[in-house]
């Protein structure tokens, strides 16, 4: 799944810092073929209840608890 690979890359590149023992990640999900935003994409950590949905323009923000 190309979106999964792209998302993993975004996590690695867009790690922005910690807030109250949490990590805040902001990014934009793009189609790998044409670099267009992918609206309303699910973003999360597998096998946890941590997740969010990208906006209509593909942007997202997610706080990752310290235990993950």
ABEGO torsion letter per residue (X at the ends): XAAAAAAAAAAAAABAEBBGGBBBBBBBBBBAAAGBBBBGBBBBBBGBABBBBBBAAGBBBBBBBAAX
